[in-house]
Amino acid sequence: MTKAIKINNLKYSYDSDQNLFADFNLDIETGEWVALVGHNGSGKSTLAKLILGLIAATGGTISVFDDILSPETVYRIREQIGMVFQNPDNQFVGATVADDVAFGLENKQVASIEMPRLIEEALTIVDMQAFKDREPHMLSGGQKQRVALASVLALKPKIIILDEATAMLDPAGRQMVMATLTSLRERFGKALTLITITHDMDEAALADRVVVINDGQLILDGTPHQVFSQQTMLRDSGLELPFSGELASQLHNHPEKYLDERELIQWLSDLSK
Ligand SMILES: Nc1ncnc2c1ncn2[C@@H]1O[C@H](COP(=O)(O)OP(=O)(O)OP(=O)(O)O)[C@@H](O)[C@H]1O
């Protein structure tokens, strides 16, 4: 099956003396939800910029749906990828929510007769259709990020990369965006590949796969259960566990075994029997 993203022997350095990525390899399957985690400065955002062709690798290749990234393919590749960034306030250009979603469609020269339907459809997916005439700056952080997602979804990308999209949100906003991501997963299935770059391990635990990067190197790669069971390695890399895992490791007599929320509840209820 065609890989959504295939990274082979990637090399990149900001500074000619030191390679951030020396020989980095990563395949992301079509339709996968991958959480990319790692401490500050480990290279996650740089990887997103390399995939988008915003900066050029000094060695190796990046392919997106079998198209090798190059000056000839970069615009075609970017059309398939939507980005949502950390700061919800830096992503708005329209006076209303609907204008904002329209902006990307206008840039893509979508016929104006088509626009209301596409805007309505995208806002409905993120459950923000009731806010279409509101001013974006009046929304909560979580609502703003859902509008940012709608603007991206309206362009029908095959891949969405969210770079710390929940980092500036309060707990309610974070929950709201995580619920939206889960609903996208259910709605689009294999038609949408999701990459979430995050410090929030509860967000990472929702993904199909967690990839841990440390100083430009892939150190762990597996299901949330596999990765979050490697607690010593995670802690050595400056990373925490999801809340359920932290609690389980404090309470449980098998501290290396990660318990997700459902398993923790089951374990606690079995204890009380
Ligand atoms: N424009 C730049 N010029 C020089 N060095 C940079 C630049 N951008 C990032 N770096 C360096 O490259 C390394 C990786 O940065 P990057 O932003 O990719 O990490 P990250 O894992 O996304 O970090 P964070 O979680 O803090 O966002 C860091 O050491 C950073 O200081």
The ligand as an SDF file (V2000), in Angstrom:
LIG
                    3D

 31 33  0  0  0  0  0  0  0  0999 V2000
   15.4430   28.5670   12.3860 N   0  0  0  0  0  0  0  0  0  0  0  0
   16.3200   27.9270   13.1550 C   0  0  0  0  0  0  0  0  0  0  0  0
   17.6310   28.2460   13.1180 N   0  0  0  0  0  0  0  0  0  0  0  0
   18.5450   27.5760   13.8730 C   0  0  0  0  0  0  0  0  0  0  0  0
   18.2270   26.5470   14.7030 N   0  0  0  0  0  0  0  0  0  0  0  0
   16.9310   26.2050   14.7790 C   0  0  0  0  0  0  0  0  0  0  0  0
   15.9070   26.8690   14.0140 C   0  0  0  0  0  0  0  0  0  0  0  0
   14.7060   26.2780   14.3080 N   0  0  0  0  0  0  0  0  0  0  0  0
   14.9740   25.3090   15.1970 C   0  0  0  0  0  0  0  0  0  0  0  0
   16.2860   25.2540   15.4830 N   0  0  0  0  0  0  0  0  0  0  0  0
   16.9480   24.2990   16.3980 C   0  0  0  0  0  0  0  0  0  0  0  0
   16.7250   22.9720   15.9160 O   0  0  0  0  0  0  0  0  0  0  0  0
   16.4270   22.0810   16.9820 C   0  0  0  0  0  0  0  0  0  0  0  0
   15.0650   21.4290   16.7430 C   0  0  0  0  0  0  0  0  0  0  0  0
   14.0420   22.4120   16.8260 O   0  0  0  0  0  0  0  0  0  0  0  0
   12.5030   22.0600   16.5840 P   0  0  0  0  0  0  0  0  0  0  0  0
   11.7450   23.3410   16.6780 O   0  0  0  0  0  0  0  0  0  0  0  0
   12.3660   21.2610   15.3570 O   0  0  0  0  0  0  0  0  0  0  0  0
   12.2120   21.1370   17.8390 O   0  0  0  0  0  0  0  0  0  0  0  0
   10.8180   20.6830   18.4430 P   0  0  0  0  0  0  0  0  0  0  0  0
   11.0010   19.2490   18.8030 O   0  0  0  0  0  0  0  0  0  0  0  0
    9.7070   21.0220   17.5370 O   0  0  0  0  0  0  0  0  0  0  0  0
   10.7700   21.5820   19.7520 O   0  0  0  0  0  0  0  0  0  0  0  0
    9.5060   22.1640   20.5660 P   0  0  0  0  0  0  0  0  0  0  0  0
    8.8600   20.9910   21.1860 O   0  0  0  0  0  0  0  0  0  0  0  0
   10.1720   23.0790   21.5620 O   0  0  0  0  0  0  0  0  0  0  0  0
    8.6430   22.8890   19.5800 O   0  0  0  0  0  0  0  0  0  0  0  0
   16.5120   22.9130   18.2470 C   0  0  0  0  0  0  0  0  0  0  0  0
   17.7870   22.7500   18.7980 O   0  0  0  0  0  0  0  0  0  0  0  0
   16.3140   24.3320   17.7750 C   0  0  0  0  0  0  0  0  0  0  0  0
   16.9670   25.2490   18.6150 O   0  0  0  0  0  0  0  0  0  0  0  0
  1  2  1  0
  2  3  1  0
  2  7  2  0
  3  4  2  0
  4  5  1  0
  5  6  2  0
  6  7  1  0
  6 10  1  0
  7  8  1  0
  8  9  2  0
  9 10  1  0
 10 11  1  0
 11 12  1  0
 11 30  1  0
 12 13  1  0
 13 14  1  0
 13 28  1  0
 14 15  1  0
 15 16  1  0
 16 17  2  0
 16 18  1  0
 16 19  1  0
 19 20  1  0
 20 21  2  0
 20 22  1  0
 20 23  1  0
 23 24  1  0
 24 25  2  0
 24 26  1  0
 24 27  1  0
 28 29  1  0
 28 30  1  0
 30 31  1  0
M  END
$$$$
